[in-house]
């Protein structure tokens, strides 16, 4: 024992050199990075030879700098192998990372790998159904493309009691659009999943809006990666719209998340935008609900799951080259899917009526070279057809305040008239 202690003062023991491992069971069939808990309570096994204590830790998807201390284990079921076992009751809405930290007598700590775990209750399958928004379902085409809208996006205010609503998302444009009866109601700027947890491309369905969701078990203790004054509990999203398999629409942790790929596959929205979206969805599906009631739920502690029946279609696309309103929008390839091929851009412009002589490789490369990681490039299709692509402009991916008045830079729409503002549309 003395020898082991002396060695531990300078170097880990031989048993400690074996990295701790975490396992969770039962698990259903996973998709992508996510693993699905096949029961409300799961068994967590950590194998850490030589460890004296194990902490089971978790971080819900909507949290960045804090985590949950879910369970502390000091008695291994098998000391020789260093196997620790416990049962963990998952919150019905849980989706996030789970891992363990092993502590050794020498004072060293080692961490297991991370399991991206989602509770069974938030799982929903990928769906495929007829599309009422221009035919974008089953394609990677933005629903805002002139090829689907005929060059004009019709707009409307939300109509109470008209249930035919859809959501479309174009991931590289960081844009979510709510449609009703095939017309645009509102468009919102969003954040999306990072490269290791990309936003799932394709069709999904939302079956409920959850107010004040159970992000974490009630007996979990919040901790901080970096100690802050008063150790405040994290600001959790008061509203979320599950899309299945751990993916969801929820509030961004901070405003800087909008226009960035930072989440674990979730769609991030500013609180005001998320509340606005939810109000409009409920107005269309349940016209008897009042705005004051919705606002109270969004700011209070009452938990309520509002079903969406029939489910709300959410069509997620990955369209890097969109001709909208006669202007070509080029977006950065945030997931590095290699879709910025010259051939795809050439086909996009040919479908918009640009003649072949203007679509030589060199000319197209000059256009593509204007796109950067945090900007889009917008150029009028007519200017491309006349060999004047230099008239295009690099614009922010999201609206930015400019000038002393704090006016918003208008970065989308008809480039000949500048930008139009997103959000509530003045009819």
C-alpha positions in Angstrom: 0.0 0.0 0.0 2.8 2.4 0.9 4.5 1.7 -2.4 1.3 2.5 -4.3 0.8 5.8 -2.5 4.4 6.8 -3.2 4.0 6.0 -6.9 0.7 7.9 -6.9 2.3 11.1 -5.8 4.1 11.3 -9.1 2.5 9.0 -11.5 -0.8 7.1 -11.9 -1.0 3.5 -10.8 -1.2 0.7 -13.3 -4.9 0.2 -12.7 -5.5 3.9 -13.0 -3.9 3.8 -16.4 -7.0 1.9 -17.6 -9.4 4.6 -18.9 -12.8 4.5 -17.1 -15.7 3.4 -19.3 -19.4 4.2 -19.0 -22.2 2.1 -20.3 -26.0 2.7 -20.3 -28.7 0.1 -20.7 -31.2 -0.6 -22.1 -30.7 1.4 -25.2 -32.9 1.3 -28.3 -31.6 1.7 -31.9 -29.7 5.0 -32.1 -29.4 7.3 -35.1 -26.4 9.5 -35.7 -24.8 10.6 -32.5 -27.8 10.0 -30.3 -28.6 7.0 -28.2 -32.2 6.3 -27.2 -33.1 5.2 -23.7 -35.4 2.2 -24.1 -36.9 2.7 -20.6 -37.7 5.5 -18.2 -35.1 4.2 -15.8 -31.7 3.1 -17.1 -28.8 1.2 -15.6 -25.5 3.1 -15.6 -22.3 1.0 -15.3 -18.9 2.6 -14.9 -15.8 0.4 -15.0 -12.8 2.2 -13.4 -10.2 -0.1 -11.8 -8.6 1.5 -8.7 -11.2 4.3 -8.5 -12.6 5.2 -5.0 -15.5 7.3 -6.1 -17.6 7.8 -9.3 -19.7 10.8 -10.2 -22.4 10.4 -12.8 -22.7 13.8 -14.6 -25.1 15.1 -17.2 -25.6 18.2 -19.3 -29.0 18.9 -21.0 -28.9 20.0 -24.6 -30.0 23.6 -23.7 -27.1 24.2 -21.3 -23.5 25.3 -22.0 -21.4 26.1 -19.0 -23.1 24.0 -16.3 -23.8 20.4 -15.7 -25.8 18.1 -13.4 -24.3 15.9 -10.7 -26.8 13.1 -11.1 -25.3 10.5 -8.8 -22.2 9.9 -6.6 -21.1 6.2 -6.1 -18.6 5.2 -3.4 -19.2 1.4 -3.3 -18.3 -0.7 -6.3 -20.2 -3.9 -6.8 -16.9 -5.5 -7.8 -13.8 -3.9 -6.3 -11.4 -6.1 -8.2 -12.7 -4.9 -11.6 -13.7 -1.4 -10.4 -17.3 -1.8 -11.5 -19.8 0.7 -10.2 -23.5 0.3 -11.0 -26.6 2.5 -10.3 -30.1 3.1 -11.6 -31.0 6.5 -13.1 -34.5 7.8 -13.6 -34.4 10.1 -16.6 -36.5 13.2 -16.9 -39.2 12.5 -19.6 -37.8 15.4 -21.7 -34.1 14.7 -21.2 -31.8 15.0 -24.1 -28.1 15.7 -23.6 -24.7 14.4 -22.7 -24.1 11.9 -19.9 -20.6 10.9 -18.6 -18.8 9.9 -15.5 -15.8 11.1 -13.6 -13.6 8.7 -11.6 -11.6 9.8 -8.5 -8.6 7.9 -7.3 -6.8 7.8 -3.9 -3.8 9.6 -5.3 -6.1 12.6 -6.0 -6.2 12.1 -9.7 -9.5 12.2 -11.7 -10.3 10.7 -15.0 -13.3 11.2 -17.2 -15.1 8.6 -19.3 -16.3 9.2 -22.8 -19.6 11.0 -23.4 -22.9 9.4 -24.4 -25.4 11.6 -26.1 -28.6 10.3 -24.6 -32.2 11.1 -25.3 -35.3 9.9 -23.3 -37.7 7.5 -25.0 -40.6 10.0 -24.5 -39.1 12.6 -26.8 -38.5 10.2 -29.7 -40.5 10.6 -32.9 -39.8 9.1 -36.3 -38.8 10.8 -39.5 -41.9 11.5 -41.5 -42.7 11.8 -45.2 -46.0 13.4 -46.3 -47.4 15.6 -49.0 -45.9 19.0 -48.9 -48.1 22.1 -49.0 -45.1 24.5 -49.3 -43.9 24.5 -52.8 -42.8 20.8 -53.1 -39.6 21.0 -51.0 -40.3 17.8 -49.1 -38.1 15.0 -50.3 -35.5 17.4 -51.7 -32.7 19.6 -50.4 -34.3 22.6 -52.1 -35.1 25.6 -50.0 -38.9 26.2 -49.8 -38.1 29.9 -50.6 -36.5 29.1 -54.0 -38.0 30.7 -57.1 -38.2 27.2 -58.6 -40.9 26.4 -56.0 -42.5 29.7 -55.5 -42.6 30.9 -59.1 -40.5 33.9 -58.1 -42.9 35.4 -55.6 -43.4 34.4 -52.0 -47.0 35.2 -51.0 -47.3 36.5 -47.5 -50.1 36.5 -44.9 -50.8 37.2 -41.3 -51.6 34.2 -39.1 -55.3 33.2 -39.5 -56.9 31.8 -36.4 -58.3 28.4 -36.7 -56.6 27.6 -40.1 -54.6 24.5 -39.1 -52.6 24.0 -42.4 -49.3 25.3 -41.1 -45.8 24.1 -41.9 -42.2 25.0 -40.8 -39.3 25.0 -43.2 -35.7 25.4 -42.3 -32.7 26.1 -44.5 -29.8 25.2 -42.3 -26.9 27.1 -44.0 -29.1 30.2 -44.3 -29.8 30.0 -40.5 -33.4 30.7 -41.4 -36.7 29.2 -40.2 -40.0 30.0 -41.9 -43.5 29.5 -40.7 -46.1 29.0 -43.5 -49.9 28.9 -43.5 -51.9 27.7 -46.5 -48.7 27.9 -48.6 -48.0 31.5 -47.6 -45.2 32.9 -45.5 -46.3 34.1 -42.0 -43.0 34.9 -40.4 -39.3 34.1 -40.9 -36.8 33.9 -38.0 -33.1 33.7 -37.7 -31.8 30.7 -35.9 -28.8 28.8 -34.6 -28.2 25.2 -35.6 -26.2 22.1 -34.6 -22.5 22.0 -34.9 -20.6 19.7 -37.2 -20.4 16.8 -34.7 -24.2 17.1 -34.1 -25.5 18.5 -37.4 -29.1 19.4 -37.8 -30.9 16.4 -39.3 -31.7 17.1 -43.0 -35.1 15.8 -44.1 -38.7 15.8 -42.8 -39.6 15.6 -39.1 -42.8 16.1 -37.2 -43.6 18.0 -34.0 -46.3 16.4 -32.0 -46.4 18.9 -29.0 -45.2 22.2 -27.6 -43.9 21.8 -24.1 -43.9 24.7 -21.7 -41.5 24.5 -18.8 -40.1 21.1 -19.7 -38.4 18.8 -17.3 -34.9 19.3 -18.6 -33.3 17.4 -15.7 -34.2 15.1 -12.8 -35.6 17.0 -9.8 -32.9 15.4 -7.5 -30.0 16.5 -9.7 -27.6 19.1 -8.3 -26.4 21.9 -10.7 -22.7 22.6 -10.8 -20.5 24.9 -12.7 -17.5 24.3 -14.9 -16.1 27.6 -13.8 -17.2 29.0 -10.5 -19.3 32.1 -10.7 -20.7 34.5 -8.1 -23.7 32.9 -6.2 -23.5 29.7 -8.3 -26.8 30.6 -10.2 -28.8 27.9 -11.7 -28.7 27.9 -15.5 -31.2 29.7 -17.6 -33.1 26.8 -19.2 -35.4 27.2 -22.2 -39.0 27.7 -20.9 -40.4 26.3 -24.2 -39.3 23.5 -26.5 -40.8 21.8 -29.5 -39.4 18.2 -29.7 -38.6 16.9 -33.2 -37.6 13.5 -32.1 -34.3 11.7 -31.3 -33.0 14.5 -29.1 -33.6 17.2 -31.7 -35.8 20.1 -30.8 -36.6 23.8 -31.3 -35.7 25.7 -28.1 -34.4 29.0 -26.7 -30.7 30.0 -27.4 -28.5 30.2 -24.4 -27.3 33.6 -25.6 -27.9 35.9 -28.5 -24.6 35.1 -30.1 -25.8 31.6 -30.8 -28.0 32.9 -33.5 -26.3 32.6 -36.9 -23.9 30.0 -35.6 -23.5 26.2 -35.6 -23.2 25.6 -31.9 -26.0 23.3 -30.6 -26.2 19.5 -30.3 -28.5 19.4 -33.3 -31.2 21.7 -31.9 -32.7 24.7 -33.6 -32.0 27.7 -31.4 -34.2 30.8 -31.4 -34.2 34.1 -29.4 -36.7 34.0 -26.6 -39.0 36.6 -28.2 -38.9 34.8 -31.5 -39.7 31.4 -30.0 -42.6 32.8 -28.1 -43.9 34.6 -31.2 -43.6 31.3 -33.2 -45.4 29.3 -30.5 -48.2 31.9 -30.3 -48.8 31.7 -34.0 -48.8 27.9 -34.1 -51.3 27.8 -31.2 -53.4 30.5 -32.8 -53.7 28.4 -36.0 -54.4 25.1 -34.2 -56.2 26.3 -31.1 -57.8 29.8 -31.6 -59.4 29.7 -28.1 -56.0 30.0 -26.5 -55.1 33.6 -25.5 -51.8 35.4 -25.9 -51.8 36.2 -22.2 -52.2 32.6 -21.2 -49.3 31.6 -23.5 -47.1 34.5 -22.2 -47.9 33.4 -18.6 -46.8 29.8 -19.4 -43.6 31.1 -21.0 -42.7 33.1 -18.0 -44.1 30.9 -15.2 -43.3 27.5 -13.7 -46.4 25.6 -14.8 -45.6 22.6 -17.0 -47.9 22.0 -19.9 -47.6 19.9 -23.0 -49.9 21.2 -25.8 -50.4 18.4 -28.4 -50.2 19.2 -32.1 -52.8 17.1 -33.8 -52.2 16.5 -36.7 -48.4 16.7 -36.2 -46.7 19.8 -37.5 -44.4 19.1 -40.4 -40.9 20.5 -40.1 -39.0 20.3 -43.4 -35.2 20.8 -42.9 -33.2 21.5 -46.0 -29.6 22.1 -46.8 -29.6 24.4 -49.8 -26.4 26.4 -50.3 -27.4 28.1 -53.6 -30.9 29.7 -53.6 -32.4 32.0 -56.2 -35.0 33.9 -54.2 -36.8 37.0 -55.6 -34.5 37.1 -58.6 -31.3 37.1 -56.6 -28.8 34.4 -56.0 -28.0 33.8 -52.4 -24.8 31.7 -51.7 -24.4 30.4 -48.2 -21.4 28.9 -46.5 -21.1 25.1 -46.4 -21.3 24.9 -42.6 -21.4 21.0 -42.6 -18.8 20.7 -45.3 -21.0 18.5 -47.4 -19.1 19.5 -50.6 -22.2 20.9 -52.2 -20.5 23.9 -53.6 -19.6 22.1 -56.8 -19.5 24.2 -60.0 -22.0 21.9 -61.7 -24.7 22.5 -59.0 -24.2 26.2 -59.2 -24.3 26.1 -63.0 -27.6 24.0 -62.9 -29.1 26.5 -60.4 -28.4 29.5 -62.7 -29.4 27.7 -65.8 -32.8 27.0 -64.2 -33.0 30.7 -63.5 -32.5 31.5 -67.2 -28.8 32.5 -67.3 -27.3 31.6 -70.7 -24.4 29.1 -70.9 -21.7 31.5 -72.1 -22.0 33.2 -68.7 -21.5 30.0 -66.8 -18.0 29.0 -67.5 -15.9 27.6 -64.7 -13.8 30.6 -64.2 -16.8 32.9 -63.9 -18.5 30.6 -61.4 -15.4 30.3 -59.3 -15.2 34.1 -59.0 -18.8 34.0 -57.6 -18.1 31.2 -55.2 -15.0 32.8 -53.8 -17.1 35.6 -52.3 -18.6 33.3 -49.7 -17.0 33.1 -46.3 -17.7 31.3 -43.0 -19.9 34.1 -41.6 -21.2 35.9 -44.7 -23.5 35.1 -47.6 -23.0 36.5 -51.1 -26.0 37.9 -52.9 -26.1 38.9 -56.5 -28.9 39.7 -58.9 -29.4 36.9 -61.4 -29.9 39.5 -64.2 -26.4 40.9 -63.4 -24.9 37.4 -63.7 -26.6 37.0 -67.1 -24.9 40.3 -68.2 -21.5 39.3 -66.9 -21.7 41.8 -64.0 -21.5 39.5 -61.0 -19.1 42.0 -59.4 -22.2 44.0 -58.5 -23.1 41.4 -55.9 -22.5 42.0 -52.2 -21.2 40.2 -49.2 -23.8 40.4 -46.5 -24.0 39.1 -42.9 -25.7 35.7 -42.4 -27.9 37.4 -39.8 -29.2 40.9 -39.3 -26.7 43.2 -37.5 -27.5 46.5 -35.7 -25.8 49.4 -37.6 -25.5 53.1 -37.1 -26.2 55.2 -33.9 -29.9 54.6 -34.2 -29.5 50.8 -33.8 -31.4 50.2 -37.1 -31.2 46.7 -38.4 -29.1 46.0 -41.5 -31.5 44.4 -44.0 -29.7 41.5 -45.5 -32.2 39.4 -47.4 -34.6 39.9 -50.3 -34.2 42.0 -53.4 -30.6 43.1 -53.6 -31.5 45.9 -55.9 -33.4 47.5 -53.1 -31.1 46.4 -50.3 -32.5 44.1 -47.6 -35.8 43.5 -46.1 -36.3 42.8 -42.4 -37.1 39.4 -41.1 -39.7 38.6 -38.4 -43.1 40.1 -38.2 -44.1 41.3 -41.7 -45.9 44.6 -42.0 -48.7 43.9 -44.4 
